[in-house]
């Protein structure tokens, strides 16, 4: 046996030498044919002939046919085609979403972690455009982008409506990511994998256009310089965000750590321009010199940080688009919250993880009421940060929340809230969260440590509520009413298995669960899942984040349960956590944590949960968003009745539906667009990896809304309103996969359908018309194949 070991080593060495030799051979061959590779200068003036050709003709085709899959962290091969910088950077074989790595990976964020194409080449990114001799023929032959498009032309999709198993469409599929020296092998082994992948090829006109652009050297242009009005607003806001007093600097740091993912825009100016807030080593008036750190609160180095606005350079994508309006009224409001408020900042917090990762320590000087009102004002945006941020991707990341639930908030002016700041300051050590351990956390020890701290916080919170509300019970006024005009007072969150959405309003049927979020909970959610989450982190970091979110979910649910009669809370909680472990069921109703204060609300029925939700609906009626409501929107009567039946459908039949369906209905009065959402029922959602064990498909339900909810459509349906009832009947009678396939035969537009791109363009255009501020390109990586 011992003699076999050297032979194995010899074989491995021989194989390695062969691979290296093969690579050297192909690189030598490429150099002989095309010359040495070298990054090229492709950016031209925006209004030049080549610049206009790119911006007006090439860019729209790339967006509608390529960026719909290649536009974000989860773009295959990290190939982001949403901007000239991303196209020029190229692709990489390294995957960002890797739930098995034991050590954090080096970040590879566009615009941040490298400044030049040459820098990306040193980071193992390889070109998809020709970087060798710039001749028309070589510009095509040595371009992976062209070769991928041409491969689809040579080998179009098979005629079958459903693709066979040679197409891997899983979200976590193994990616090939061939380089130029691997192209012959790839194209021979995967002839049907040309681009666009697993969808129809480009039209003749689209292919010819991109071929012409690539042949001419793939010149690209950024947008023209900003107009004077935008430049003036940037100067005004950068002045506001870069004051010199400690108060101003602490405010700016707090705003940055909550805005760093935002698409900031000036709502009084022309639509379509968005900006990012970044940290810079240079002050306003000088070119921005970005400071790149893993997290927004990591040590930037240097004596002073400046907060600068930079123009968004890429295509707006629905899955990452989080608009936040800036205007004079907003600035005056921020001035009142953070600068005019009476408090003193004796010293600025440092950037050590135990301080910077804990906002209750770092920003302790800022009054809690100011911080809470800031988060509440745009609560949907605040929650959208984790819904659309890099943390929210994949089934394991999302199975910490139910498929459909409502969210409400604690009123900032509710009685006794003035004392909440002192309580949180006293509890700041127990409010620590796992992200302070960094990107290489040890999952078990980390979870145990922070679980104990969270339990101590809940014990203290129960005692505090008991001492402050024992003789003055909690009332309905605890629930924020939006000040009478803010639709952020009520939110609905939908989970779509491996993605999610958040919208304002109480959308859909009464959900199984609801949350009431207070300041400390929302702040911890933000720092756990947004500011502190590292998508490049290790398995330990990702696992400890996911496990801790279980506690925060239960805390939000318990805040809602606290308004129910004391003797009914545990019964409702048990219904929410059927089949859960004893430790889970006892977590919020154990001897140490249980809240003993009764509700001050008078209930009249034996269903207090439904009654409470009805009371909240009545309280928030003036601010509830009803644009998605089939009853309140201008749905034609001929469509309303079958759509209401579809919305009321429940049970096994629903379990065969995809998660997000975009539905086009054509009628006498025009075309209408709806979203059909599949809500998956569970006995509980405490299992990390065995979600299917707790599924209750017989309780699955549907929510139908006017317009669009969801950035990742699974399916496209279209129907004439005269056949809408037939479609609804077909859904209600589904009994197996064959039935669903038959339904799609009649009403679906599959990813293989020759009409696919046209209807996708139509849905995108409709979205931009219906909701121009929040709209962006949909992502097609979740399209089904059934």
C-alpha positions in Angstrom: 0.0 0.0 0.0 2.8 2.4 0.9 4.4 1.9 -2.5 1.1 3.0 -4.2 1.4 6.5 -2.7 4.4 7.7 -4.8 2.6 6.4 -7.9 -0.5 8.4 -7.1 1.6 11.5 -6.5 3.4 10.8 -9.8 0.1 10.5 -11.7 -1.2 13.8 -10.1 2.0 15.6 -11.1 1.9 14.2 -14.6 -1.7 15.3 -14.9 -0.9 18.8 -13.7 2.0 19.1 -16.1 -0.2 17.9 -18.9 -2.8 20.6 -18.0 -0.2 23.3 -17.8 1.4 22.2 -21.0 -2.0 22.2 -22.8 -2.7 25.7 -21.5 0.7 26.9 -22.6 0.2 25.3 -26.0 -3.2 27.0 -26.6 -1.9 30.4 -25.3 1.1 30.1 -27.7 -1.3 29.2 -30.5 -3.5 32.2 -29.7 -0.6 34.6 -29.6 0.6 33.3 -33.0 -2.8 33.8 -34.6 -4.0 37.0 -32.8 -1.1 38.6 -31.0 -0.4 39.3 -27.3 -3.5 40.2 -25.2 -3.6 43.7 -23.8 -6.5 45.7 -22.3 -7.8 48.2 -24.9 -9.1 51.7 -24.6 -12.7 51.3 -25.6 -14.4 54.3 -24.0 -15.2 57.1 -26.4 -16.9 60.4 -26.1 -20.6 60.0 -25.4 -21.8 62.2 -28.4 -19.2 60.8 -30.9 -20.5 58.7 -33.7 -19.2 55.5 -32.0 -20.6 56.7 -28.7 -24.0 57.4 -30.0 -24.0 54.0 -31.9 -23.3 52.2 -28.6 -25.7 54.2 -26.4 -28.7 54.4 -28.8 -28.5 51.1 -30.6 -26.1 48.6 -29.0 -26.9 49.2 -25.3 -30.7 48.6 -25.6 -30.1 45.2 -27.2 -27.5 44.3 -24.5 -29.9 45.3 -21.8 -33.0 43.5 -23.1 -31.2 40.3 -24.2 -28.1 40.0 -22.0 -28.4 42.1 -18.8 -31.6 40.3 -17.9 -29.3 37.4 -16.8 -25.9 39.2 -16.5 -26.4 42.1 -14.2 -25.6 41.5 -10.5 -23.7 39.5 -8.0 -25.3 36.3 -9.2 -24.5 36.9 -12.9 -23.1 33.7 -14.4 -19.3 33.8 -14.4 -19.5 37.2 -12.7 -20.0 38.7 -16.2 -21.8 42.0 -15.6 -23.0 43.4 -18.9 -24.9 46.3 -17.3 -22.2 48.9 -17.9 -19.1 49.5 -20.0 -16.9 48.9 -17.0 -18.5 45.5 -16.4 -18.3 44.5 -20.1 -14.6 45.4 -20.2 -13.8 43.7 -17.0 -15.1 40.4 -18.4 -15.7 37.1 -16.6 -14.3 34.9 -13.9 -14.5 31.3 -12.9 -14.8 32.1 -9.2 -18.4 32.1 -7.9 -19.5 34.7 -5.4 -22.3 32.7 -3.9 -20.5 29.7 -2.4 -22.1 28.3 0.6 -19.3 25.8 1.3 -16.2 27.9 1.5 -14.4 27.7 4.8 -12.6 31.0 4.4 -13.8 34.4 3.1 -13.1 35.2 -0.5 -11.5 38.3 -1.8 -14.2 40.8 -2.8 -14.7 41.5 -6.5 -17.1 44.5 -6.6 -17.2 46.5 -9.8 -15.9 50.1 -9.4 -14.6 49.3 -5.9 -12.1 46.5 -5.6 -10.1 47.3 -8.7 -10.0 50.6 -10.6 -8.7 49.4 -14.0 -9.2 46.5 -16.5 -5.5 45.6 -16.0 -6.2 45.3 -12.3 -9.0 42.9 -13.0 -6.7 40.8 -15.2 -4.4 40.4 -12.2 -7.5 39.1 -10.3 -8.2 36.2 -12.8 -10.9 38.1 -14.7 -10.5 37.4 -18.4 -11.9 39.3 -21.4 -15.0 38.6 -23.4 -14.0 41.2 -26.0 -11.0 41.0 -28.2 -7.9 42.3 -26.5 -5.4 41.1 -29.1 -4.6 42.7 -32.5 -7.4 45.1 -33.4 -8.4 43.8 -36.8 -12.1 43.3 -37.9 -11.8 39.6 -38.3 -9.9 39.1 -35.1 -12.3 41.3 -33.2 -14.9 38.6 -33.9 -12.8 35.5 -33.7 -11.1 36.4 -30.4 -14.2 37.7 -28.7 -15.9 35.2 -26.4 -19.1 37.4 -26.5 -19.3 37.0 -30.2 -18.5 33.3 -30.1 -21.3 32.7 -27.6 -23.8 34.6 -29.8 -22.6 32.9 -32.9 -22.9 29.5 -31.3 -26.6 30.1 -30.6 -27.0 31.0 -34.3 -25.3 27.8 -35.4 -27.2 25.6 -32.9 -30.6 27.2 -32.0 -32.8 25.7 -29.4 -34.4 22.3 -30.1 -38.0 22.4 -31.4 -39.3 20.8 -28.2 -41.1 23.3 -25.9 -39.5 21.8 -22.8 -35.7 21.7 -22.7 -34.1 18.3 -21.8 -31.6 17.6 -19.0 -28.6 18.8 -21.1 -29.6 22.3 -20.0 -28.8 22.9 -16.4 -31.2 25.6 -15.1 -30.6 25.3 -11.4 -29.9 28.5 -9.5 -26.7 26.9 -8.0 -25.7 25.1 -11.2 -22.1 24.4 -11.9 -20.8 27.0 -14.3 -18.5 26.4 -17.2 -17.1 29.9 -17.9 -14.7 29.0 -20.7 -11.8 31.2 -21.6 -10.7 31.8 -25.2 -8.2 28.9 -25.1 -11.0 26.6 -23.9 -13.5 27.6 -26.5 -13.1 24.7 -28.9 -13.5 22.2 -26.1 -16.6 24.0 -24.7 -18.4 24.5 -28.1 -17.8 20.9 -29.0 -19.2 19.6 -25.7 -22.0 22.1 -25.2 -23.1 23.1 -28.7 -26.6 24.2 -27.4 -25.2 26.4 -24.7 -24.8 29.5 -26.8 -26.1 32.9 -25.7 -28.7 33.9 -24.7 -28.6 30.7 -22.7 -31.7 28.3 -22.8 -33.8 31.0 -24.5 -34.4 31.8 -28.2 -31.5 33.4 -30.0 -31.3 37.0 -31.1 -33.3 38.2 -34.1 -31.4 38.6 -37.4 -31.4 42.4 -36.9 -30.1 42.2 -33.3 -27.4 39.7 -34.1 -26.2 41.8 -37.1 -26.1 44.9 -34.9 -24.0 43.3 -32.2 -21.8 41.7 -34.8 -21.1 45.1 -36.4 -20.3 46.6 -33.1 -17.9 43.9 -32.1 -16.2 43.9 -35.5 -15.6 47.6 -35.2 -13.8 47.1 -31.9 -16.7 47.3 -29.4 -16.4 51.0 -28.6 -18.5 52.0 -25.6 -19.5 55.3 -24.0 -20.8 56.3 -20.7 -23.7 58.8 -20.5 -23.0 62.5 -21.2 -21.9 64.7 -18.3 -24.6 65.7 -15.8 -26.5 68.9 -16.4 -26.1 72.0 -14.3 -29.1 71.3 -12.1 -27.9 67.9 -11.1 -24.3 69.2 -10.5 -25.8 71.9 -8.2 -27.8 69.5 -6.2 -24.8 67.2 -5.7 -22.8 70.2 -4.4 -25.6 71.1 -2.0 -25.9 67.6 -0.6 -22.2 67.0 -0.4 -21.8 70.2 1.6 -24.6 69.0 3.9 -23.0 65.6 4.4 -19.5 66.8 5.0 -19.8 69.3 7.8 -16.9 69.6 10.3 -18.6 69.4 13.7 -18.7 66.1 15.5 -22.5 66.2 15.3 -22.4 66.6 11.5 -19.8 63.9 11.1 -21.7 61.4 13.2 -24.9 62.1 11.3 -23.2 61.6 8.0 -21.7 58.3 9.1 -25.1 57.1 10.3 -26.8 58.1 7.0 -24.1 56.5 4.9 -24.3 53.2 6.7 -28.1 53.1 5.9 -27.9 54.6 2.4 -24.8 52.8 0.9 -27.0 50.5 -1.3 -29.5 53.2 -2.2 -30.2 54.7 -5.6 -30.4 58.3 -4.5 -32.2 60.6 -6.9 -33.4 64.2 -7.0 -37.1 64.0 -7.3 -37.5 67.6 -8.6 -35.3 67.0 -11.5 -35.5 64.8 -14.7 -36.2 61.2 -14.0 -33.7 58.5 -14.7 -30.5 59.7 -12.9 -29.5 57.8 -9.8 -26.5 58.2 -7.5 -24.6 56.2 -4.9 -23.3 57.5 -1.7 -19.7 56.4 -1.2 -16.8 57.1 1.1 -13.9 59.0 -0.4 -10.5 60.2 0.6 -11.1 63.5 -1.2 -13.4 66.3 -0.2 -16.2 67.8 -2.4 -14.8 69.7 -5.4 -12.1 67.1 -6.1 -12.3 63.8 -8.1 -13.8 61.0 -5.9 -11.3 58.6 -4.6 -13.4 55.7 -3.3 -12.5 53.9 -0.1 -13.2 50.2 -0.6 -13.9 48.1 2.5 -15.9 44.9 3.0 -18.5 46.6 5.1 -19.7 50.2 5.2 -18.6 50.5 8.8 -15.1 49.0 8.4 -12.1 51.2 9.2 -11.5 53.5 6.2 -8.0 54.5 7.3 -6.9 58.1 7.4 -7.9 61.0 9.5 -11.0 62.1 7.6 -13.7 60.4 5.5 -15.7 62.3 3.0 -19.2 61.3 1.8 -19.6 61.8 -2.0 -22.3 61.2 -4.5 -21.3 59.3 -7.6 -23.5 58.6 -10.7 -24.9 55.1 -11.1 -23.0 53.7 -14.0 -25.0 50.6 -14.8 -28.4 49.6 -16.0 -31.2 49.8 -13.4 -32.2 46.3 -12.4 -35.5 45.6 -10.5 -33.7 43.1 -8.2 -31.3 45.7 -6.9 -33.1 49.0 -7.5 -33.8 50.9 -4.2 -34.7 54.5 -5.0 -34.6 57.1 -2.3 -35.6 60.7 -3.0 -33.5 63.7 -2.0 -35.0 67.2 -1.9 -35.0 70.4 0.2 -37.7 69.1 2.4 -35.7 65.9 3.1 -32.7 67.9 4.0 -34.6 70.1 6.4 -36.1 67.0 8.0 -32.7 65.5 8.5 -31.4 68.8 9.9 -34.2 68.7 12.5 -33.7 65.0 13.4 -29.9 64.9 13.7 -28.5 68.5 13.9 -31.1 70.6 15.6 -32.0 67.9 18.2 -30.5 68.7 21.6 -27.7 66.3 22.3 -24.0 66.4 22.5 -21.3 64.3 20.7 -18.3 64.3 23.0 -16.2 62.0 20.7 -16.6 60.1 17.4 -16.9 56.3 17.6 -13.9 54.3 16.3 -14.1 51.6 13.7 -13.2 48.6 15.9 -15.7 45.8 15.1 -17.1 45.6 18.6 -18.0 49.3 18.3 -18.7 49.8 14.6 -20.9 46.6 14.2 -23.1 47.6 17.1 -25.1 50.7 16.2 -26.3 50.9 19.8 -22.8 51.7 20.8 -21.5 53.6 17.7 -24.5 55.9 17.5 -25.5 56.0 21.2 -25.1 59.8 21.3 -27.9 60.3 18.7 -31.3 60.2 20.3 -33.2 57.0 19.7 -36.2 58.9 18.6 -34.2 60.6 15.8 -32.8 57.3 14.6 -36.2 55.6 14.8 -38.0 58.3 12.9 -35.3 58.2 10.2 -35.8 54.5 9.6 -39.6 54.7 9.8 -40.0 57.5 7.3 -38.9 55.2 4.5 -39.5 51.8 6.2 -40.1 50.0 3.0 -36.7 51.1 1.7 -35.1 50.1 5.0 -36.5 46.6 4.7 -35.9 46.5 1.0 -32.2 46.7 1.7 -32.1 43.1 2.9 -34.8 42.0 0.4 -32.8 43.3 -2.5 -29.3 43.2 -1.0 -26.8 40.4 -1.6 -28.0 38.4 1.4 -31.4 37.7 -0.1 -30.5 35.0 -2.6 -31.3 31.3 -2.5 -33.7 29.0 -0.7 -31.5 28.6 2.5 -31.1 32.3 2.8 -34.9 32.9 2.5 -36.4 30.1 4.5 -36.0 32.2 7.6 -39.3 34.0 6.7 -42.8 33.0 5.8 -44.1 33.3 2.3 -46.6 36.0 3.0 -46.9 38.2 6.1 -47.7 41.8 7.2 -45.3 44.1 9.0 -46.2 47.0 11.3 -44.1 49.4 13.4 -44.1 50.8 16.9 -45.2 54.4 17.0 -42.2 56.7 17.8 -44.4 58.9 20.1 -46.0 56.0 22.0 -46.1 56.4 25.8 -42.9 55.5 27.6 -40.9 55.6 24.4 -38.9 58.5 25.9 -37.4 56.0 28.3 -36.6 53.4 25.6 -33.2 55.1 24.8 -32.0 54.6 28.4 -33.1 51.0 28.2 -31.3 50.3 24.9 -28.2 52.0 26.2 -28.2 49.7 29.2 -28.7 46.7 27.0 -26.1 47.5 24.3 -23.9 44.6 25.2 -26.8 42.2 24.8 -27.7 43.7 21.5 -24.5 42.6 19.8 -24.9 40.6 16.7 -22.8 37.9 15.0 -21.4 40.1 12.2 -19.0 41.7 14.6 -17.0 38.5 14.5 -16.1 39.2 10.8 -16.3 37.2 7.7 -14.7 34.0 9.0 -17.0 33.3 12.0 -17.1 29.8 13.6 -20.8 28.9 13.3 -21.4 26.9 16.5 -19.6 28.9 19.0 -20.8 32.2 17.4 -24.4 31.0 17.5 -24.2 29.9 21.2 -22.7 33.2 22.3 -25.2 35.5 20.6 -28.2 33.3 21.3 -27.4 33.7 25.0 -27.1 37.5 24.6 -30.4 37.7 22.8 -32.1 35.7 25.4 -30.8 38.0 28.1 -32.1 41.0 26.1 -35.6 39.5 25.8 -35.6 38.8 29.6 -34.7 42.4 30.3 -37.2 43.7 27.7 -40.0 41.6 29.4 -39.1 43.1 32.8 -38.9 46.6 31.4 -42.3 46.3 29.8 -43.7 44.9 33.0 -42.4 47.7 35.1 -43.5 50.5 32.6 -46.8 49.1 31.4 -48.0 46.9 34.3 -50.6 49.5 35.3 -51.0 51.0 31.8 -51.4 48.1 29.4 -50.3 48.1 25.8 -53.0 49.6 23.5 -53.6 49.8 19.7 -51.8 53.2 19.8 -48.6 51.2 20.0 -49.0 50.7 16.2 -47.6 53.6 14.1 -50.3 55.1 12.0 -47.9 56.7 9.5 -48.7 60.2 10.8 -51.9 60.1 8.7 -50.0 60.3 5.3 -47.2 57.8 5.2 -47.8 54.5 3.4 -44.8 52.9 5.0 -46.9 52.2 8.1 -48.0 48.8 6.8 -45.8 46.6 4.6 -46.4 43.2 3.0 -43.5 40.8 2.5 -43.7 38.0 0.0 -41.2 35.2 -0.2 -40.8 33.5 -3.6 -38.8 30.5 -2.4 -35.4 31.8 -3.3 -36.1 35.5 -3.7 -38.5 38.0 -2.0 -40.4 41.3 -2.4 -41.7 44.0 -0.1 -44.5 46.4 -0.9 -46.5 48.9 1.0 -50.0 48.1 2.2 -51.8 45.0 3.7 -51.8 43.0 0.5 -53.6 39.7 0.1 -55.7 37.5 2.4 -55.0 37.5 6.1 -51.6 36.0 6.6 -50.6 33.3 9.1 -48.2 35.6 10.9 -47.5 39.3 11.4 -44.7 41.3 12.9 -44.5 44.5 14.8 -41.0 46.0 14.5 -39.5 48.4 17.1 -36.4 50.5 16.7 -33.9 48.0 18.1 -35.3 45.2 16.0 -35.1 47.0 12.7 -31.7 48.4 13.4 -30.4 44.9 14.2 -32.0 43.4 11.0 -30.2 46.1 9.0 -26.8 45.5 10.6 -27.2 41.8 10.5 -28.4 41.4 6.9 -27.3 44.5 5.1 -24.5 46.6 6.6 -22.8 43.6 8.3 -23.4 40.8 5.8 -20.5 39.8 3.6 -21.6 38.0 0.5 -17.9 36.9 0.1 -17.9 35.5 3.7 -17.3 32.0 4.8 -19.8 29.3 5.5 -19.5 30.1 9.2 -20.4 33.8 8.6 -23.4 33.0 6.4 -24.7 30.3 8.7 -24.4 32.3 11.9 -26.2 35.2 10.1 -29.0 32.9 9.0 -29.4 31.3 12.5 -29.5 34.6 14.3 -32.2 35.9 12.0 -34.5 33.2 13.4 -34.3 35.0 16.7 -35.2 38.4 15.1 -38.1 36.9 13.3 -39.6 35.5 16.4 -39.0 38.8 18.2 -41.0 40.6 15.6 -43.8 38.0 15.8 -43.8 38.2 19.6 -44.2 42.0 19.5 -47.4 41.4 17.6 -48.6 38.7 20.0 -48.1 41.1 22.9 -51.2 42.9 21.8 -53.3 39.8 22.1 -55.0 38.7 25.3 -52.3 37.2 27.5 -54.0 33.8 27.8 -54.2 33.4 24.0 -50.7 34.3 23.0 -49.0 30.9 23.5 -51.9 29.1 21.6 -51.5 31.4 18.6 -47.7 31.0 18.7 -48.0 27.3 18.8 -50.2 27.4 15.7 -47.4 29.3 14.0 -44.8 26.8 15.0 -46.5 23.4 14.5 -44.1 20.5 14.6 -41.3 22.7 15.8 -38.9 21.5 18.5 -39.8 22.0 22.1 -36.9 24.5 22.6 -38.3 26.6 19.7 -41.8 26.6 21.1 -40.5 27.4 24.6 -38.1 30.1 23.5 -40.6 33.0 23.8 -42.8 31.4 26.4 -40.3 30.0 28.8 -40.1 30.9 32.5 -37.3 33.4 31.8 -38.7 35.4 28.8 -42.5 35.2 29.0 -44.2 38.6 29.0 -46.7 38.8 31.9 -48.4 42.1 31.0 -51.8 41.7 29.5 -53.1 43.6 26.5 -55.2 46.7 27.1 -57.2 46.1 23.9 -60.8 44.9 24.3 -61.6 41.9 22.2 -65.1 40.7 21.3 -64.5 37.4 19.4 -62.9 34.1 19.9 -60.4 34.8 17.1 -58.4 37.7 18.6 -55.6 37.5 16.0 -58.0 38.2 13.1 -59.8 40.8 15.2 -56.5 42.5 16.0 -55.5 42.6 12.3 -58.9 44.1 11.5 -58.4 46.8 14.1 -55.0 47.6 12.7 -56.4 47.8 9.2 -59.1 50.2 10.4 -56.4 52.3 12.3 -54.2 52.5 9.2 -57.0 52.9 6.6 -56.0 56.5 5.6 -52.5 55.4 4.6 -53.0 51.9 3.2 -51.7 51.5 -0.3 -54.4 50.0 -2.5 -52.9 50.2 -5.9 -52.4 46.4 -6.0 -56.0 45.7 -4.8 -58.3 44.1 -7.4 -61.2 45.8 -5.6 -59.8 49.3 -5.6 -58.0 49.5 -8.9 -59.6 50.0 -12.3 -60.0 46.3 -13.1 -62.6 45.7 -15.8 -65.7 43.9 -14.5 -65.3 41.1 -17.0 -61.9 40.4 -15.6 -62.6 41.1 -11.9 -64.8 38.1 -11.2 -62.4 35.3 -12.5 -59.4 37.1 -11.0 -61.1 37.2 -7.6 -61.8 33.4 -7.9 -58.1 32.9 -8.8 -57.1 35.0 -5.8 -59.3 32.8 -3.5 -58.0 29.5 -4.8 -56.2 27.4 -2.2 -54.9 23.8 -1.8 -53.0 21.1 -3.6 -53.8 22.6 -7.0 -51.9 25.8 -6.1 -48.8 23.8 -5.1 -48.2 23.0 -8.8 -47.8 26.7 -9.7 -44.6 28.6 -10.0 -43.7 31.3 -7.5 -44.1 34.4 -9.6 -46.2 34.6 -12.7 -46.7 37.7 -14.8 -50.1 37.6 -16.5 -51.1 39.7 -19.5 -54.9 39.9 -20.1 -56.1 41.5 -23.4 -59.6 42.9 -23.5 -61.9 45.3 -25.3 -60.7 48.2 -23.2 -57.0 47.4 -23.7 -54.3 45.3 -22.1 -53.9 44.7 -18.4 -51.1 43.3 -16.4 -51.2 41.2 -13.2 -48.9 39.2 -10.9 -50.0 35.8 -9.7 -48.1 34.9 -6.5 -47.9 31.4 -5.1 -47.7 31.4 -1.3 -46.2 28.2 0.1 -47.6 27.1 3.4 -45.4 25.5 6.2 -46.1 24.1 9.6 -43.1 26.1 10.7 -40.0 27.7 9.2 -37.3 26.8 11.7 -35.6 24.1 9.7 -32.4 25.2 7.9 -32.1 22.4 5.3 -35.3 20.3 5.5 -37.9 22.8 4.4 -39.8 20.3 2.4 -40.4 18.3 5.6 -42.6 21.1 6.9 -44.5 22.0 3.8 -48.3 22.0 3.9 -49.2 22.1 0.2 -52.9 21.6 1.1 -52.8 25.1 2.6 -51.0 26.8 -0.3 -52.7 30.0 -1.5 -52.6 32.6 -4.3 -52.4 36.3 -4.2 -53.4 38.2 -7.4 -52.4 41.8 -7.7 -52.7 44.5 -10.3 -49.3 45.4 -11.8 -46.0 43.8 -10.9 -44.6 42.3 -7.7 -41.3 40.4 -7.9 -38.1 41.0 -9.8 -37.6 37.3 -10.8 -40.5 36.1 -12.9 -40.8 32.3 -13.1 -43.4 32.3 -15.9 -45.2 34.4 -18.4 -48.9 33.8 -19.1 -51.1 35.6 -21.6 -54.9 35.3 -22.2 -57.8 37.0 -23.8 -60.3 38.1 -21.2 -62.9 35.9 -22.9 -60.8 32.9 -21.9 -59.8 34.2 -18.4 -62.4 32.0 -16.7 -61.0 29.0 -18.6 -57.5 29.8 -17.2 -58.8 30.1 -13.7 -60.7 26.8 -13.9 -57.6 25.2 -15.2 -55.6 26.3 -12.2 -58.2 25.2 -9.8 -58.3 21.7 -11.3 -54.5 21.0 -11.3 -53.8 17.5 -10.0 -50.3 16.8 -11.3 -47.4 18.1 -13.3 -48.9 17.0 -16.6 -52.0 19.1 -15.9 -49.8 22.1 -15.3 -47.8 21.5 -18.5 -51.2 21.3 -20.4 -52.2 24.6 -18.8 -48.9 26.3 -20.0 -49.5 24.8 -23.5 -52.7 26.8 -23.6 -51.8 30.0 -21.8 -48.1 30.2 -21.2 -45.2 31.7 -23.1 -42.3 29.4 -22.2 -38.7 30.3 -22.3 -38.4 28.4 -25.5 -41.3 30.1 -27.2 -40.5 32.3 -30.3 -42.6 35.0 -28.7 -40.6 35.0 -25.5 -38.5 38.0 -26.0 -41.3 40.1 -27.3 -43.6 39.5 -24.3 -40.7 40.0 -21.9 -40.1 43.4 -23.5 -43.8 44.1 -23.2 -43.8 43.3 -19.5 -40.7 45.5 -18.9 -42.2 48.4 -20.8 -45.5 48.1 -18.9 -43.6 48.0 -15.5 -41.8 51.3 -16.4 -45.2 52.9 -17.4 -47.0 51.7 -14.2 -44.2 52.5 -11.7 -41.4 54.6 -13.4 -39.5 55.3 -10.2 -39.2 51.7 -8.9 -39.1 49.9 -12.2 -36.0 48.2 -13.6 -35.1 45.2 -15.8 -36.5 41.9 -14.6 -34.1 39.0 -14.0 -34.6 35.8 -16.0 -32.4 33.5 -14.1 -35.5 31.8 -12.3 -37.5 31.1 -15.5 -39.1 27.7 -15.3 -38.8 24.9 -17.8 -42.1 23.0 -17.5 
